[in-house]
Amino acid sequence: MLLNVLGRRAREGEQALFALSCGLPLAATPGLAGRSRLFHINSNIAGVQEDKVPVIQPYAPSIKSPAYVVRKTGVDLLHDAWCNKGSAFPKAERDRLGLRGLLPPRGLTLELQASRFMDDYHHPRELIPPEDVKLGGVTSEMARRWKLLQELQDRNETLFYKVLFDHFVEMAPIIYTPTVGWVCVNYHKLYRRPRGMYFSAEDRGDMAAMVYNWPQADVQAIVVTDGSRILGLGDLGINGLGIPIGKLDLYCAAAGFSPSKVLPVVIDVGTNNEQLRNDPLYMGLPYPRITGADYYAIIDEFVAAAMSRWPNAVLQFEDFSIDHAKPLLERYRTHHLVFNDDIQGTAATALAGLYGALRVMGLPPSALAEQRVVCVGAGSAGMGVVKMICAGMQKQGLSPEKAAGNFWVLDVGGLITSARPDVPDYVKPFARYSPRHEGESLLDVVKRVKPTILLGLAGAGRLFTEEVLQAMNEGCPQQRPIIFPMSNPTSKMECTAEDAFRVTQGRAIVASGSPQAPVTLPDGATVRASQANNMYIFPGIALGAFLGQTRIITDRMLMATAEELPKLIAAEELAKGQVYPRLEDIREITVSVATAVANAAGDEGRLRGRLREKWAQGDEAMRSYIASSMFLPQYSPLVHLQRGIDE
């Protein structure tokens, strides 16, 4: 009986489906007149289940067009407020509209975009919690000013660079450290308009084509990061793009690169920051970082693509992790115009600051060879500084072995000695040959060694305790102690300027990574720390190498910058204990540093083009040529040409 029922209902179901597929009403089908339901067999139960007949709506042509025709592509489309979808462009549209690489890899929905806006509407981003201000040194007012400057840059870049150029000292901490650290942490929430290019692991095989989506054919400077070690804040993924953007603002303001000819880039290989991966607003690849051979293949493809389209551009690597920064630098530096500011720029800045400190004490550069240096931090930046200072000591007459003997390097495990297993090759020359001191604490090292120079590049916060600073002061009776807490941002500094000056009763010569407020001593005297900021060095390195068409950047060029910078410190600044020249003179500083780079390149036979002609005529001819090449923010007459003419 059951089989008969099932068989009959199966036949009725087949008849109903046939009727519907032909557009016939059920009433026109024999045996189904008056029925309004189909029947089917549910294989999960022993029985019969009834379902409603799916209602098929009649066709009605839409009065709205299903697609919108656009005449723009690439950056032009992204700047069209009506057609722009921001990060919500689907992958297919990104490909056919020339948007690949101009937007973050991970798209957002319209709903998420609206949610992000409403969150900002109700809780403005510039309102930084007091606890964050205390840790990071970034105030709500600084965040407000950053946002105001970004809005100006989006609508009028000439005006943006005019105000930045005229107020450089005031605004540099807003567009770069320390404010840029806060920007990077919150970049996925602050994002409004694309700037720069995004390359990701999902773009493998396409990067050589993607670079042509960037509209500028004459890019002169590129700053690239993979977001793996942003300042002292760790892995921030594609949020790290804030660093290349801020860095290139300094290139334009300090070195006079044209804003239309610079390119900030982030390479997304994933992130190990689980909080970011789980954030629905994060626009990077939501999986852990790619490592090993695949990682190098991705970076290789980007470098080859960028250098193929813009072979004369300076390519600066920024904020790569310790395990990749130095290998990548060595991989490319003999092939392209490449340098790493964290390693080479920081090193040159530190050595220049030490030469400046010697000038403050009235000592000649040769006195560098007599210094005892304790460095906290054995990463790429720390060892880059140590290696550069060691090279400076050798230039002052010491053998490599003797110079290396003037250093004591510590990491998280304490003092590094030859007894420690698996010491990286770049650290081995500076490992102490005293196994019994392996792992010795910073305080014990300072008490025993009595260093004259204390460097902080660990990015681990307040490691220079009051006890350490006191021991440092007591161990330097013959000269003023030199204390450089160089880590960024403010929350990661080894000590504050106030700590160093207070404990040493104002004797210390201090240079910090982030700007510090003046300090008033108990006797009423006011002292001020210098800022060991790479912006003294990297704009001139890039400008001199680019204009000189040097093809590569050598150690000799870098050493020339470190030796040139302290010569520019005015006598009144030396009297105040300042180890760097005034930032108000940043363009003159850059011209001098670029001239030093060109001179070193000329001595090595690497200069080409017009700067080589000027080199033969002397320093003044070179300085004049370099200064005249600099971009100045001013309105120029505009002329309209049809596409394809003079492009």
C-alpha positions in Angstrom: 0.0 0.0 0.0 2.8 2.4 1.0 4.7 1.6 -2.3 1.6 2.4 -4.3 1.2 5.8 -2.6 4.8 6.7 -3.1 4.8 5.7 -6.7 1.7 7.7 -7.4 3.0 10.8 -5.7 6.4 10.5 -7.5 4.6 10.4 -10.8 2.5 13.4 -9.8 5.6 15.3 -8.8 7.2 14.7 -12.1 4.1 15.9 -13.9 4.0 19.1 -11.8 7.7 19.9 -12.5 7.1 19.4 -16.2 4.1 21.7 -16.1 6.0 24.4 -14.3 9.0 24.2 -16.6 6.6 24.7 -19.6 4.9 27.6 -17.9 1.6 25.6 -17.5 -0.8 26.0 -14.6 -1.1 22.9 -12.4 -4.8 22.8 -13.3 -3.9 22.0 -16.9 -2.0 18.8 -15.8 -4.1 15.6 -15.7 -4.4 14.2 -12.2 -3.2 17.5 -10.6 -6.1 19.8 -11.1 -7.0 21.6 -7.9 -3.7 20.6 -6.3 -1.5 23.4 -4.9 1.4 21.3 -3.5 4.2 19.1 -4.9 5.3 16.0 -3.1 8.7 14.5 -2.8 10.3 11.6 -1.0 12.5 12.6 2.0 15.2 9.9 2.1 16.0 10.7 5.7 12.7 9.5 7.1 10.3 6.7 6.4 7.4 8.7 5.2 6.2 11.4 3.0 6.8 15.2 3.5 4.9 18.0 1.8 6.6 21.2 0.5 5.0 24.4 -0.8 5.3 24.9 -4.5 8.1 27.6 -5.2 6.5 30.7 -6.6 8.1 31.8 -9.8 7.5 35.5 -10.3 6.7 36.7 -13.8 9.5 38.5 -15.7 9.4 42.3 -15.5 12.2 44.4 -17.1 13.9 46.7 -14.6 13.5 50.4 -15.0 17.1 50.8 -13.6 20.2 49.8 -15.5 21.8 46.7 -14.0 25.3 48.2 -14.6 26.7 51.7 -14.6 29.0 52.7 -17.5 32.2 54.5 -16.4 34.7 56.3 -18.6 37.5 56.4 -16.0 39.9 53.7 -14.7 42.6 53.5 -12.1 43.3 56.4 -9.8 41.0 58.7 -11.8 38.1 56.4 -10.9 39.0 56.3 -7.3 38.9 60.1 -7.2 35.4 60.1 -8.7 33.1 60.4 -5.6 30.1 59.1 -7.5 31.7 55.9 -8.9 34.2 55.2 -6.2 33.4 52.2 -4.0 36.6 52.5 -2.0 37.7 49.1 -0.6 34.4 47.5 -1.7 35.4 47.0 -5.3 35.1 43.2 -6.1 38.2 41.5 -7.6 36.7 41.2 -11.1 36.1 45.0 -11.2 39.6 45.7 -9.8 41.1 43.7 -12.7 39.0 45.2 -15.5 39.1 48.8 -14.2 42.9 49.0 -13.5 42.5 49.1 -9.8 44.7 46.1 -8.9 47.3 47.2 -6.4 45.6 50.6 -5.8 43.4 49.2 -3.0 44.0 46.9 0.0 43.7 43.2 -0.8 40.8 42.4 1.4 37.6 44.1 0.3 34.9 45.4 2.7 31.2 45.4 2.1 29.1 48.6 1.9 27.6 47.6 5.3 31.0 47.4 6.9 32.0 50.7 5.4 28.9 52.3 6.8 29.5 50.7 10.2 33.1 52.1 10.3 31.8 55.6 9.4 29.1 55.4 12.1 31.7 54.3 14.7 33.8 57.3 13.8 30.6 59.5 13.8 29.8 58.5 17.4 33.3 58.0 18.7 35.8 60.3 16.9 39.2 58.7 16.4 41.1 61.7 17.5 39.9 61.2 21.1 42.7 59.0 22.4 42.2 57.4 25.8 44.4 58.9 28.5 46.2 55.6 29.2 47.2 55.5 25.5 48.5 59.0 25.7 50.6 58.1 28.7 52.1 55.1 26.9 52.6 56.5 23.4 53.2 60.1 23.8 50.5 60.9 21.3 47.8 63.3 22.5 44.3 63.8 21.2 45.4 67.2 19.9 48.2 65.6 17.9 45.7 63.1 16.4 43.4 65.9 15.5 46.1 67.7 13.7 47.2 64.6 11.8 43.6 64.1 10.6 43.4 67.8 9.6 46.6 67.5 7.6 45.4 64.3 5.9 42.2 66.0 4.8 44.3 68.9 3.4 46.6 66.5 1.5 43.6 64.8 0.0 42.2 67.9 -1.6 45.3 70.1 -2.2 48.8 68.6 -2.1 50.5 71.8 -3.1 49.0 73.7 -0.1 49.7 70.7 2.2 53.4 70.8 1.3 53.4 74.6 1.6 52.3 74.5 5.2 54.5 71.5 6.0 57.5 73.3 4.4 56.9 76.5 6.3 56.2 74.7 9.7 58.4 71.7 9.4 59.7 71.5 13.0 56.2 71.8 14.4 54.6 69.3 12.0 57.2 66.7 11.6 56.1 64.9 14.8 52.5 64.9 13.5 53.2 63.4 10.1 55.9 61.0 11.4 57.1 59.8 14.8 55.5 59.7 17.3 52.0 60.3 15.8 52.6 57.8 12.9 52.8 55.0 15.4 49.2 55.7 16.5 48.2 56.0 12.9 49.5 52.6 12.0 47.9 50.9 15.0 44.5 52.3 13.9 45.1 52.5 10.1 42.3 50.1 9.2 39.9 52.3 11.2 41.2 55.6 9.9 41.4 54.5 6.2 39.3 56.7 4.0 41.2 57.2 0.7 43.8 55.0 -1.0 47.3 56.3 -1.1 50.2 54.3 -2.5 50.2 50.7 -3.8 49.4 47.3 -2.2 51.0 44.1 -3.4 50.1 40.8 -1.8 50.9 37.1 -1.8 47.7 36.7 -4.0 49.3 38.9 -6.7 52.1 36.5 -7.5 52.7 36.3 -11.2 50.9 39.7 -11.8 53.1 42.3 -10.2 55.0 43.2 -13.4 51.6 44.2 -14.9 50.2 45.8 -11.7 53.0 48.4 -11.5 51.5 50.0 -14.7 48.3 50.7 -12.8 50.2 53.5 -11.0 49.8 56.6 -13.2 53.2 58.1 -12.8 55.8 56.9 -15.3 58.7 58.8 -13.6 58.7 57.6 -10.0 61.9 58.7 -8.3 61.6 57.4 -4.7 59.8 54.3 -3.4 59.5 53.4 0.3 58.3 49.8 1.0 57.4 47.9 4.1 55.9 44.5 4.8 54.5 45.7 8.1 56.2 43.1 10.1 58.0 45.4 12.6 56.5 48.9 12.7 58.6 51.1 14.9 58.5 49.2 18.3 54.9 48.2 17.9 55.4 44.8 16.2 53.5 43.2 13.4 50.8 45.5 12.0 50.3 43.9 8.6 49.2 46.3 5.9 48.5 48.9 8.5 52.2 49.6 8.3 51.6 51.5 5.0 51.3 54.6 7.3 55.1 54.5 7.7 56.0 54.8 3.9 53.4 57.5 3.5 54.9 59.5 6.4 58.4 58.9 5.3 57.8 60.1 1.8 56.1 63.3 3.1 59.5 63.9 4.7 61.3 63.1 1.4 59.2 65.8 -0.2 59.5 68.4 2.5 63.2 67.8 3.5 64.8 66.6 0.2 62.5 68.3 -2.3 61.3 65.2 -4.1 58.2 66.0 -6.1 55.1 64.6 -4.4 53.9 63.4 -7.8 57.0 61.2 -8.2 57.1 59.3 -4.9 55.4 56.0 -4.2 54.6 54.4 -0.8 54.2 50.6 -0.9 53.1 47.8 1.4 53.7 44.1 0.6 51.1 41.9 2.3 52.2 38.4 3.1 49.8 38.0 5.9 50.1 39.0 9.6 50.8 37.1 12.8 48.8 39.7 14.7 45.7 37.6 15.5 43.7 40.6 16.8 44.1 42.3 13.4 43.2 39.1 11.5 40.0 38.8 13.4 39.0 42.4 13.0 36.3 42.7 10.3 37.6 46.1 9.4 41.2 44.9 8.7 41.8 45.0 5.0 44.9 42.8 4.7 45.2 39.1 4.1 43.6 37.3 7.1 46.1 34.5 7.5 49.6 34.1 9.2 52.7 35.4 7.6 54.3 33.5 4.7 57.9 32.6 5.4 60.9 30.9 3.8 61.4 30.6 0.1 57.9 31.7 -0.7 58.4 35.0 1.2 61.6 35.8 -0.7 59.9 34.9 -4.0 57.2 37.5 -3.4 59.7 40.2 -2.4 61.9 39.3 -5.4 58.9 39.7 -7.8 58.0 43.1 -6.4 61.6 44.4 -6.6 62.0 43.1 -10.1 58.6 44.6 -11.2 59.3 48.0 -9.6 62.9 48.3 -10.8 61.8 47.2 -14.3 59.3 50.1 -14.6 61.3 52.7 -12.6 64.9 51.6 -12.9 66.4 54.9 -11.7 64.2 55.2 -8.5 65.7 55.0 -5.0 64.1 52.0 -3.2 64.1 52.3 0.6 63.2 49.3 2.7 61.5 50.3 6.0 60.4 48.4 9.1 61.0 44.8 8.0 61.5 42.2 10.8 64.9 41.4 12.2 65.1 38.1 10.4 64.4 39.6 7.0 65.8 43.2 7.1 69.5 42.5 6.7 69.2 39.5 4.3 66.9 41.6 2.0 69.4 44.5 2.1 72.3 42.3 1.2 70.2 40.6 -1.5 69.5 43.7 -3.5 72.0 46.4 -2.6 74.6 45.4 -5.2 72.0 45.4 -8.0 69.7 48.4 -7.4 69.6 51.8 -5.8 68.5 50.3 -2.5 69.0 51.1 1.2 67.4 50.2 4.5 66.9 53.2 6.7 66.4 51.2 9.9 69.9 49.6 9.5 71.9 52.2 7.5 70.0 55.4 8.2 69.8 54.8 11.9 73.5 53.8 12.0 74.6 56.9 10.2 72.4 59.1 12.4 73.8 57.5 15.6 77.4 57.9 14.5 76.8 61.5 13.5 75.3 62.1 16.9 78.4 60.7 18.6 80.6 62.9 16.6 78.3 65.8 17.6 78.6 64.8 21.3 82.4 64.8 20.9 82.1 68.4 19.5 79.9 69.4 22.5 82.8 68.3 24.8 85.4 70.0 22.6 86.9 66.7 21.6 88.2 65.8 18.0 86.7 63.0 15.9 89.7 60.9 16.8 88.4 60.6 20.3 85.8 58.2 19.1 88.4 55.5 19.2 88.7 55.9 23.0 85.0 55.4 23.8 83.6 52.3 25.5 80.1 51.5 24.1 77.3 49.5 25.7 74.5 48.8 23.2 71.2 47.3 24.3 69.5 45.7 21.3 71.1 43.2 19.0 68.6 43.3 16.2 69.1 44.7 12.7 69.0 48.3 13.8 71.2 47.8 16.9 73.8 45.9 15.1 73.7 48.3 12.2 74.6 51.1 14.6 77.3 49.0 16.3 78.9 48.1 12.9 78.8 51.7 11.8 80.4 53.1 14.9 83.0 50.3 14.7 83.8 51.4 11.1 84.2 54.9 12.4 86.7 53.8 15.0 88.6 52.0 12.3 88.7 55.2 10.3 90.2 56.9 13.4 93.1 54.4 13.4 92.0 51.2 15.2 92.3 47.7 13.8 89.0 45.8 13.3 89.7 43.6 16.3 90.6 46.6 18.6 87.6 48.5 17.5 85.3 45.5 18.1 86.8 45.2 21.6 85.2 48.6 22.5 81.7 47.2 22.4 79.5 45.3 24.9 76.2 44.1 23.2 73.2 42.9 25.2 69.9 41.4 24.1 66.9 39.9 26.0 69.3 37.3 27.3 71.8 39.8 28.7 75.4 40.3 27.6 76.3 38.3 24.5 79.5 36.3 24.7 81.3 33.7 22.7 79.9 31.1 25.1 76.3 31.6 23.8 75.2 29.0 21.2 73.7 30.1 17.9 74.9 33.7 17.9 74.0 35.3 14.5 76.9 35.8 12.2 76.4 39.6 12.2 76.7 39.6 16.0 79.7 37.3 16.4 82.4 39.9 15.8 81.1 41.8 18.9 80.5 38.8 21.2 82.8 39.2 24.3 85.5 36.5 24.8 84.6 36.1 28.5 82.2 33.1 29.0 81.9 33.8 32.7 80.0 37.0 31.9 77.5 35.4 29.5 74.0 36.8 30.2 75.2 39.5 32.6 72.6 42.1 33.3 72.7 45.6 32.0 73.3 47.1 35.5 76.2 44.7 36.2 77.7 45.4 32.8 77.6 49.2 33.3 79.1 48.9 36.8 81.9 46.7 35.6 82.7 48.2 32.2 82.1 51.9 33.1 81.0 52.8 29.5 81.2 56.3 28.1 78.3 55.7 25.7 75.0 53.9 26.4 72.8 53.1 23.4 69.3 51.9 23.5 67.8 50.2 20.4 65.8 47.3 21.9 62.3 48.8 21.6 61.4 47.2 24.9 60.6 50.2 27.1 62.3 51.6 30.2 65.4 49.4 30.3 67.6 52.4 31.4 66.5 52.3 35.0 67.5 54.9 37.6 70.1 52.4 38.9 71.6 52.0 35.4 71.6 55.8 34.8 73.3 56.4 38.2 75.9 53.8 37.5 76.5 55.3 34.1 77.0 58.7 35.6 79.4 57.5 38.3 81.4 55.6 35.8 82.2 58.7 33.7 84.1 61.1 36.0 86.4 62.3 33.2 83.8 63.1 30.5 80.1 63.6 30.3 78.1 60.4 29.8 76.6 60.0 26.4 73.1 58.4 26.6 71.1 57.7 23.4 67.7 56.0 24.0 66.9 55.7 20.3 63.9 53.4 20.3 60.5 54.5 18.9 57.8 55.4 19.6 57.9 57.2 23.0 56.4 54.2 24.8 59.3 52.0 23.7 62.2 54.4 24.6 64.7 53.0 27.1 64.3 56.2 29.3 63.0 59.7 29.0 65.1 62.8 28.7 63.9 63.8 32.1 65.1 60.5 33.6 68.6 60.9 32.1 69.0 64.6 33.0 67.6 64.2 36.5 69.7 61.2 37.5 72.9 62.6 36.1 72.3 66.2 37.4 72.3 67.5 33.9 75.7 66.1 33.0 74.5 63.6 30.3 74.5 64.4 26.6 71.2 63.0 25.5 69.7 62.1 22.1 66.3 60.3 21.9 64.5 58.6 19.1 61.3 60.6 19.6 61.1 64.3 20.5 61.2 65.2 24.2 60.1 68.3 26.1 62.8 70.5 27.7 63.7 69.6 31.2 64.1 72.0 34.1 66.8 71.0 36.6 66.5 71.6 40.4 68.9 74.6 40.0 66.5 76.2 37.6 68.6 75.5 34.5 66.7 74.2 31.4 68.3 71.5 29.3 67.0 69.8 26.1 67.7 66.5 24.5 68.5 66.3 20.8 66.4 64.0 18.6 68.3 61.2 17.0 66.0 61.4 14.0 66.9 59.7 10.7 65.4 62.6 8.8 68.7 64.3 9.2 70.2 61.6 7.0 67.9 59.6 4.7 66.6 62.5 2.6 70.2 63.5 1.7 71.2 59.9 1.0 68.3 59.4 -1.3 68.7 62.8 -3.1 72.4 62.5 -3.6 72.2 58.9 -4.9 69.3 59.7 -7.2 70.7 62.9 -8.7 74.1 61.3 -9.0 72.7 58.2 -10.7 75.0 56.1 -8.6 73.1 52.8 -9.2 74.0 51.5 -5.7 74.5 53.1 -2.3 77.9 52.2 -0.7 79.2 52.2 2.9 81.6 55.0 1.9 78.6 57.2 1.0 76.9 56.4 4.3 80.1 57.2 6.3 80.3 60.5 4.4 76.9 61.5 5.7 77.8 60.7 9.3 80.9 62.8 9.1 79.2 65.7 7.4 76.2 66.2 9.7 78.1 67.2 12.9 80.0 69.9 11.0 76.6 71.7 10.5 75.9 72.3 14.2 76.1 76.0 15.1 78.3 77.1 18.0 75.3 78.2 20.1 73.6 74.8 19.7 76.8 73.1 20.8 76.8 75.2 23.9 73.3 73.9 24.7 74.5 70.3 24.4 72.9 69.7 21.0 74.5 66.9 18.9 72.5 67.6 15.7 71.9 70.8 13.7 68.6 72.7 13.9 65.7 71.0 12.1 64.6 74.5 11.0 67.5 74.3 8.5 66.4 70.8 7.2 66.7 71.7 3.5 70.2 73.2 3.9 71.1 70.1 5.9 69.8 67.9 3.1 71.8 69.8 0.5 75.0 69.3 2.5 74.4 65.6 3.2 73.5 65.0 -0.5 76.7 66.8 -1.5 78.7 64.6 0.8 77.1 61.5 -0.8 77.9 62.8 -4.3 81.5 63.5 -3.3 81.9 60.0 -2.0 80.3 58.6 -5.1 82.6 60.7 -7.3 85.7 59.4 -5.4 84.5 55.9 -6.1 83.8 56.6 -9.8 80.1 56.1 -9.4 78.7 59.5 -10.4 76.9 59.9 -13.7 74.9 62.5 -15.5 74.9 66.3 -14.8 76.0 65.9 -11.2 79.2 64.3 -12.3 79.9 67.5 -14.4 79.2 69.6 -11.3 81.4 67.4 -9.1 84.3 68.2 -11.4 83.6 71.9 -10.8 83.6 71.7 -7.0 81.3 71.7 -4.0 79.6 75.0 -4.7 78.6 73.9 -8.2 77.2 70.7 -6.7 75.4 72.4 -3.9 73.8 74.9 -6.3 72.7 72.1 -8.7 71.2 70.0 -5.9 69.4 72.9 -4.3 67.9 74.0 -7.7 66.6 70.5 -8.3 64.4 70.6 -5.2 60.6 70.8 -5.4 59.1 74.0 -4.1 55.4 74.1 -3.2 54.0 76.8 -5.4 51.2 77.0 -8.0 52.3 76.7 -11.5 50.3 77.5 -14.7 48.3 74.5 -16.0 47.9 73.6 -19.6 45.4 71.0 -20.9 46.6 68.4 -23.4 44.6 65.6 -24.9 45.5 62.1 -23.7 48.5 60.6 -25.5 50.3 63.9 -26.1 53.6 64.2 -24.3 52.7 61.3 -22.0 
